[in-house]
Amino acid sequence: MIDLVYLLYFGFYFFALLTVAQGMALIVGYGRLHYLGFSVPILVGGFTVSALTCRLAYLFSEIGGVPLMPWVSTDSWVENSQVNAELVSVFLGNNPLLGIGLVLLTFVVAFLLAGVVTWVSAKPAHGLAPVYLAILSYTLPSFFANLSLRFVSLGGGYQGVFVPDVFAFLSSGRDILFLVVSGVIALLVSLSKGRMIRWIAARRDVGVDDMVLFIGGGIIGVIGGLHSFRYLFVIQANYNQIFWGWWPLLMLVFARFESGRRLLVSAFAVHMFRMLVVYMKAIISEFIFFPVAYFESLLLGLFMILGLMIYQKWKPANDFTKLY
């Protein structure tokens, strides 16, 4: 029987992936830009929490009189992150306005940083031939992932770091809160989409491509920050290209690279299918000789090929984006 925890999990990731797909729709659909390294802004948003928000929370806690373990050096920051995160969570539980302020600040900074990084990383893709675009799309996520592992001060390297609970003032209903927040973000992005497009179109002097990349990447980056707050732990492996890049892209493909109701239905159908595979993994594992995660990836590839074949037969396709 499906319990409430599973439904809340389903709902949170549905809204999160829907928002990522809406950012993709802005870049690939409206902007007609060939950029598929969508786990990059997610990674930037997630590491905004570990690199900035955690340290700010530590600083405010020490100002408030909380005796933390050493955290200034990179090594001590990683090794003592679990203990310090628990101590800071207690402090934030007694100061809810500070916790909410850190969340809002994180969303703003994640939006700005992810937008800039998306623009910088996607700029070389302009004008590339399809084969080089494919190489770049696979290389960019790996490059930024390895870069984040190299600079341990960003996200704790291979060990990762624990994140203080900015919503520690809630005695219960934490999963419900994240469901609501993710839903509100998805709704705000959907409602403001038209205004964003008109605002971009009115500023052609600053470069439509640049603005589309910046805003689309920023939208995706906010979800990376939200995911870190929910998971209470930041590590590079949580922001892989398959989950945050290819599954939302599949949603966008079946939506014919449009947003609105078509994307909403496509996102729900694709996410429902994936969650059914996860929910039935015990049954599926009896019929295959390899891990269910591999089976999930194989299905993703199969449906991606099917979706692209259908999309190419759709006559107005090239009116929205150039797909090679």
C-alpha positions, 0 to 999 in steps of 0.5 A, a space after each residue: 500500500 502506498 503511504 503518505 511519505 511516498 506520496 509526499 516524495 512523489 509530489 516534491 520531485 514532481 514539482 522540482 522536475 517540472 520546474 527544471 523542465 520549465 527552465 529547459 523549455 525557456 532555453 531550448 524551446 523559446 531560446 532555440 539554444 543547443 544546451 543540454 548540460 542541465 545538471 550544471 545549474 542544479 549543481 551550482 544551486 546545491 553548492 550555494 547551500 553548502 559553500 555559502 548558506 552553511 557558513 553564514 548559518 555557522 557565523 550567525 550561530 557563533 554570534 548568537 553564542 553557540 559553541 561550534 567545533 572548528 569550521 574555518 579551515 576546509 578540513 575541519 569544516 568537512 569533518 565537523 559538519 555533522 556536529 555543527 549542523 546539529 548545533 546550528 539546527 537547534 539555534 535556527 529552531 529558536 530563530 525562525 526568521 533567520 532560517 527563513 531569511 537564509 532560505 530566501 537569500 539562498 534562492 536569490 544567490 543560487 538564481 544569480 550564480 546558476 544563471 551566470 554559470 549557465 551562460 558562461 558554460 553554454 556560450 561555447 555551444 552557439 554555432 557548434 555542429 551537432 556532433 560537437 554539441 553532443 560532446 559538449 553536452 556530455 562533457 560539461 556536467 562531468 567537468 563541473 562535477 570533477 571541478 566540485 570534487 577538486 575544490 573541497 571547500 565548495 561541497 565537501 569533495 567525496 565526503 560531502 557536508 551536512 546542512 543545518 535544518 533551516 526549518 528546524 522550528 517546525 516540530 512536524 510536517 517538514 515533508 509537507 512544507 517542502 511539497 508546498 514550497 516546491 509547488 509554489 516555485 513551480 506555480 510562480 515560474 509558470 505564471 511569470 513565464 509570459 512576463 519573462 519572455 516579453 521582458 527578454 524580447 524587449 531587451 534585444 540590445 543586451 542579447 536574447 540568447 544571453 538573457 534566456 540562458 541566464 534566466 533559464 539556468 537561474 530557475 533550475 539553480 533554485 531547485 538545486 538549493 531547495 533540494 539541498 535544504 530538503 536532503 540536509 546533505 550536499 554531495 556531488 553525487 546528488 546532482 547527476 545528469 541522468 536524474 536532473 538532466 535527461 528525465 526533465 528533458 524527456 518530459 520536454 520532448 514529449 511536450 514537444 518542447 512547449 511549456 504550459 499544460 502540455 508540459 504539465 501533463 508530460 511531466 506528470 506522466 513521465 514522473 509517474 512512470 518513473 516512480 512506478 518503476 521505483 515502487 515496483 523495483 522488488 518485483 522487477 528485480 526478479 525478472 532481470 539480472 542487473 540492478 533496477 537502476 540500470 533498467 530505469 536508465 535503459 527505459 529512459 533511453 528507449 523512451 527518449 529515442 521514441 519521443 525524438 522519433 515522434 517529435 521529428 514527425 511533428 510538422 511545426 517542430 522547427 518553429 520552436 527549436 532546431 533539433 538535430 
